[in-house]
Amino acid sequence: MLHRCLSQDADTIAPVSDQANTATDEQLAAQAARGDHSAQAELVRRFQQPVLSLCFHLVGSQHAEDLAQDALLRVVTKIETFSGESAVGTWIYRVTTNICLSHLRRSRRSPVRGSIDAETSPQIEEHNEGSSVQMNEGLPAVRRALDELSGDQRAILVLRDVRGLEYEQLTEVLDIPIGTVRSRLFRARKNLAAALERIESNDSNPPSKTEP
């Protein structure tokens, strides 16, 4: 599916070489920038699942696959612009996040209500013990609460508490200073907790039906 980003003709995709398999991400990026199709294919293989997972959590299942493919295509075609000042994965997350946030702004549906499917979206794992809300896969209410956040707040929560990025990485991915990272993350967690409490309260006390 996502390997289509390397070629319109699946038969022309270069196989991944043993050298590409054992290369570091940085070595792959350098080789891919020189036009090495095997390195490009391996770079896509390594990052397609985290990229798809990030898209699922930011935009929901309906558009996640298309946006993930767009992100990986941009990674491959723009790899020569990777400066090496950050980790390759951090740069790829930045490309992916920007594509997803642009999609949300264009569609004018941020927050994205009802877009996350608990049955088909990738597993949420808690990476930050200090988070005020446990991002537990077993709680569909968490997904509904995420729907109520703005794109920017959802992005910082997913990048930090789902993907486990450090604060310094968040400044690079989101292109905001460390102080803004801290304040935005605080507000996002607070709003997520409030939304979750409201949803759980509504689920526990559904409105009574009036008699006809």
C-alpha positions as CSV (number, residue, x, y, z in Angstrom):
1,M,0.0,0.0,0.0
2,L,2.4,2.7,1.2
3,H,5.2,1.5,-1.0
4,R,3.2,3.1,-3.9
5,C,4.9,6.4,-2.8
6,L,8.1,5.1,-4.4
7,S,6.7,4.3,-7.7
8,Q,3.5,4.3,-9.7
9,D,4.4,0.8,-10.9
10,A,4.8,-1.6,-8.0
11,D,7.0,-3.9,-10.2
12,T,9.7,-1.2,-10.5
13,I,10.2,-0.8,-6.7
14,A,13.8,-1.6,-5.8
15,P,14.2,-4.5,-3.4
16,V,15.7,-3.6,0.0
17,S,19.4,-4.6,0.0
18,D,21.2,-6.2,3.0
19,Q,23.2,-3.0,3.3
20,A,20.0,-0.9,3.6
21,N,18.6,-3.4,6.2
22,T,21.6,-2.8,8.5
23,A,22.1,0.9,7.9
24,T,21.2,3.5,10.5
25,D,18.4,5.9,9.9
26,E,20.9,8.6,9.2
27,Q,22.9,6.5,6.8
28,L,19.7,5.6,5.0
29,A,18.7,9.2,4.7
30,A,22.1,10.1,3.2
31,Q,21.8,7.2,0.7
32,A,18.2,8.0,-0.2
33,A,19.2,11.6,-0.8
34,R,21.7,10.3,-3.4
35,G,18.9,8.5,-5.2
36,D,19.4,5.1,-3.8
37,H,16.0,3.4,-4.3
38,S,16.8,0.5,-2.0
39,A,17.5,3.0,0.8
40,Q,14.3,4.9,0.0
41,A,12.3,1.7,0.2
42,E,13.9,0.7,3.5
43,L,13.2,4.2,4.9
44,V,9.6,3.9,4.0
45,R,9.4,0.4,5.5
46,R,10.9,1.5,8.8
47,F,8.6,4.5,9.3
48,Q,5.4,3.6,7.5
49,Q,3.7,2.1,10.7
50,P,4.6,5.0,13.1
51,V,3.6,7.5,10.3
52,L,0.3,5.7,9.8
53,S,-0.4,5.5,13.5
54,L,0.3,9.3,13.9
55,C,-2.1,10.1,11.1
56,F,-4.8,7.8,12.6
57,H,-4.6,9.7,15.9
58,L,-4.5,13.2,14.3
59,V,-7.1,12.9,11.6
60,G,-9.0,9.6,12.1
61,S,-9.3,6.5,10.1
62,Q,-11.1,7.9,7.0
63,H,-8.1,9.9,5.8
64,A,-5.2,8.4,7.7
65,E,-3.9,6.1,4.9
66,D,-4.0,8.7,2.2
67,L,-2.2,11.3,4.4
68,A,0.4,8.7,5.5
69,Q,1.1,8.0,1.9
70,D,1.4,11.7,1.2
71,A,3.8,12.1,4.1
72,L,6.0,9.2,3.0
73,L,6.0,10.5,-0.6
74,R,7.2,13.9,0.7
75,V,9.8,12.2,2.8
76,V,11.2,10.4,-0.2
77,T,11.1,13.3,-2.6
78,K,12.3,15.9,-0.1
79,I,14.9,13.8,1.7
80,E,17.7,15.9,0.3
81,T,16.4,18.8,2.4
82,F,17.0,16.9,5.6
83,S,19.8,18.8,7.3
84,G,20.8,16.2,9.8
85,E,20.4,18.6,12.7
86,S,17.7,16.4,14.3
87,A,17.0,12.7,14.2
88,V,15.6,11.3,10.9
89,G,12.5,10.2,12.8
90,T,11.9,13.6,14.3
91,W,12.1,15.2,10.8
92,I,9.6,12.6,9.5
93,Y,7.2,13.3,12.3
94,R,7.4,17.0,11.5
95,V,6.6,16.3,7.9
96,T,3.7,14.1,8.8
97,T,2.3,16.4,11.5
98,N,2.4,19.4,9.1
99,I,0.5,17.4,6.5
100,C,-2.1,16.3,9.0
101,L,-2.6,19.8,10.5
102,S,-2.9,21.3,7.0
103,H,-5.6,18.8,6.2
104,L,-7.5,19.7,9.3
105,R,-7.3,23.4,8.5
106,R,-8.4,22.9,4.9
107,S,-11.3,20.7,5.9
108,R,-12.3,23.1,8.7
109,R,-13.0,20.2,11.0
110,S,-10.6,20.6,13.9
111,P,-11.5,19.1,16.3
112,V,-12.5,16.0,14.3
113,R,-15.6,14.6,15.8
114,G,-16.4,10.9,15.5
115,S,-13.4,10.3,13.3
116,I,-11.5,7.8,15.4
117,D,-12.5,4.1,15.1
118,A,-11.6,2.2,18.3
119,E,-11.7,-1.1,16.3
120,T,-9.3,-0.1,13.5
121,S,-7.0,2.6,14.7
122,P,-3.5,1.7,16.0
123,Q,-3.0,0.9,19.6
124,I,-2.4,3.8,22.0
125,E,0.4,3.2,24.5
126,E,1.3,5.5,27.4
127,H,4.8,6.7,27.1
128,N,4.8,9.4,29.8
129,E,4.2,8.5,33.4
130,G,3.6,12.1,34.3
131,S,0.6,12.4,32.0
132,S,-2.6,13.5,33.8
133,V,-4.7,11.1,31.7
134,Q,-3.8,7.4,31.0
135,M,-4.0,6.9,27.2
136,N,-5.5,3.5,27.6
137,E,-6.5,1.4,24.5
138,G,-9.3,-0.1,26.6
139,L,-11.0,3.2,27.0
140,P,-13.0,4.3,23.9
141,A,-14.0,7.4,25.8
142,V,-10.4,8.6,25.5
143,R,-10.7,8.5,21.8
144,R,-13.9,10.5,21.9
145,A,-12.3,13.0,24.3
146,L,-9.4,13.4,21.8
147,D,-12.0,14.4,19.2
148,E,-12.9,17.5,21.2
149,L,-9.3,18.9,21.1
150,S,-8.0,21.4,18.6
151,G,-5.6,20.1,16.0
152,D,-2.6,21.7,17.8
153,Q,-3.5,20.3,21.2
154,R,-4.2,16.8,19.8
155,A,-0.9,16.9,18.0
156,I,1.2,17.7,21.0
157,L,-0.6,15.1,23.1
158,V,-0.2,12.3,20.6
159,L,3.4,13.2,19.9
160,R,4.3,13.3,23.6
161,D,2.0,10.7,25.3
162,V,1.5,8.3,22.4
163,R,4.7,8.5,20.4
164,G,6.9,9.4,23.4
165,L,8.8,12.4,22.0
166,E,10.9,14.4,24.3
167,Y,10.3,18.1,24.8
168,E,13.3,19.1,22.7
169,Q,11.9,16.9,19.9
170,L,8.5,18.6,20.2
171,T,10.1,22.0,19.7
172,E,11.6,20.7,16.4
173,V,8.5,18.9,15.2
174,L,6.0,21.7,16.1
175,D,8.4,24.6,15.5
176,I,7.6,26.3,18.8
177,P,9.8,27.3,21.8
178,I,10.1,25.0,24.8
179,G,7.9,27.3,26.9
180,T,5.1,27.0,24.4
181,V,5.6,23.2,24.4
182,R,5.1,23.1,28.2
183,S,2.1,25.4,28.3
184,R,0.4,23.8,25.3
185,L,0.9,20.4,26.7
186,F,-0.5,21.4,30.0
187,R,-3.6,22.9,28.5
188,A,-4.1,19.9,26.2
189,R,-3.9,17.5,29.1
190,K,-6.3,19.6,31.1
191,N,-8.8,19.8,28.3
192,L,-8.5,16.1,27.6
193,A,-9.2,15.3,31.2
194,A,-12.2,17.6,31.3
195,A,-13.6,16.2,28.1
196,L,-13.1,12.6,29.4
197,E,-14.8,13.4,32.7
198,R,-17.7,15.0,30.8
199,I,-18.0,12.0,28.4
200,E,-17.9,9.5,31.2
201,S,-20.5,11.4,33.2
202,N,-22.8,11.5,30.2
203,D,-22.3,7.8,29.6
204,S,-23.1,7.0,33.2
205,N,-26.2,9.3,33.2
206,P,-27.8,9.1,29.8
207,P,-30.7,11.5,29.3
208,S,-34.0,9.8,30.1
209,K,-36.5,9.2,27.4
210,T,-39.8,11.1,27.6
211,E,-42.9,9.1,27.2
212,P,-44.8,9.8,23.9
